[in-house]
Amino acid sequence: MEFFPRRGAYAVGMSLNLVADFFNLRAVLLGLAARCFARTRPTSGLVELEESIAILRGMAADRAVDPVAFALQVGRAGAVLYRHCGNAHLARTLREQVHGTIWGLIWRDQPLDFLTAARRQEVTDSLDGILLAAQGGAEAEAERLARWLLLSSRDRALDALAVTRPEVVNPSKRIAPEGRPSGSLRE
């Protein structure tokens, strides 16, 4: 939907390029939220993120876990970052982006990511890395990992959607994620 003042809302077609744009925008915004979260290190936010990651750790190890349930829990962990980032406008923008865009729509027909235990572990490690970066005040690292999280998920979602759609994504829409997290960050 696109909203125009005094003219209403108009439905827009959902292309793979539009999906990529949403992921790219969200990656930048969530990266900024993670940076702010690491800067402020809110005690209640750190505890909440740690609890959310503990749930993900259990889910990641379960080979029978529903990928959509895992995705929802990843979303809850991301929400901790923006709810506690100390920037009300950024938090509102990220919250509204989830509720007012294509996020639910693109997951309705098929899971698009988190299909393997290895991928679920990789995402959990990334969130764990964000937590460790925030605890240490490493703002740039928290931002990098948050962006990686969204951009890597973007690529998996686009690949899954491309199977059923005769479209080619503009290569400029696939901004390469910086450095994948390696192994468990707590070892």
C-alpha positions, -999 to +999 in steps of 0.1 A: +000+000+000+011+035-007-006+063+013-011+097-002-024+126+020-060+136+013-061+109-015-061+076+004-042+044+000-035+025-032-024-011-036+009-016-053+021-048-070+046-069-050+077-074-071+109-091-060+126-057-064+101-043-039+107-071-015+145-065-018+139-028-011+120-035+021+147-058+034+174-033+025+156-005+042+149-026+073+185-038+074+197-002+076+171+008+102+176-022+124+214-017+121+209+018+134+187+005+162+214-020+171+240+007+171+219+029+194+211-001+216+249-008+220+255+028+228+229+030+256+232-006+269+198-005+286+198-031+314+162-042+308+168-045+271+200-065+275+181-090+298+152-092+274+175-098+244+194-125+263+161-142+272+149-140+236+182-155+224+179-184+249+145-193+234+161-192+199+189-214+210+164-241+220+144-237+188+176-237+167+185-271+180+151-286+174+151-302+139+113-302+138+108-266+146+084-246+124+105-221+104+077-196+107+077-199+145+114-194+145+110-163+122+085-149+146+109-153+175+137-137+155+114-108+149+108-106+187+145-104+193+148-077+167+120-058+183+139-058+216+167-038+198+144-011+185+121-009+215+152-002+237+173+018+213+165+051+229+152+067+197+114+068+197+110+078+161+133+050+149+114+025+171+080+037+157+093+035+121+105-001+126+073-011+144+051+004+117+072-011+089+064-046+103+026-039+107+021-019+076+040-037+049+046-070+032+063-089+060+034-111+069+023-113+033+055-128+019+056-155+046+020-165+042+023-191+015+057-207+023+086-204+048+113-183+032+142-188+056+153-207+087+147-241+070+178-258+084+193-263+118+225-248+105+208-216+093+189-213+126+221-216+145+238-191+123+210-165+130+211-173+167+249-168+167+244-135+149+219-123+176+242-135+203+270-114+187+247-084+188+241-090+225+279-093+231+286-062+211+260-043+230+273-054+264+307-042+254+295-010+238+308-021+203+283+000+183+297-007+149+298-044+154+262-045+167+251-025+136+271-048+112+256-079+126+221-066+126+225-056+089+240-090+081+210-107+097+185-089+075+205-090+043+212-127+046+175-133+052+167-111+022+188-133-001+171-165+011+136-149+008+143-136-027+157-170-038+126-188-024+102-164-040+120-164-073+112-201-077+075-192-081+078-159-099+092-152-134+111-122-123+148-112-121+159-091-092+179-060-101+215-069-090+218-035-074+191-045-049+213-073-035+237-052-014+263-077-001+261-083+037+294-076+054+312-105+070+291-135+082+294-144+119+315-175+123+306-202+148+293-196+183+304-163+196+303-175+232+328-204+230 
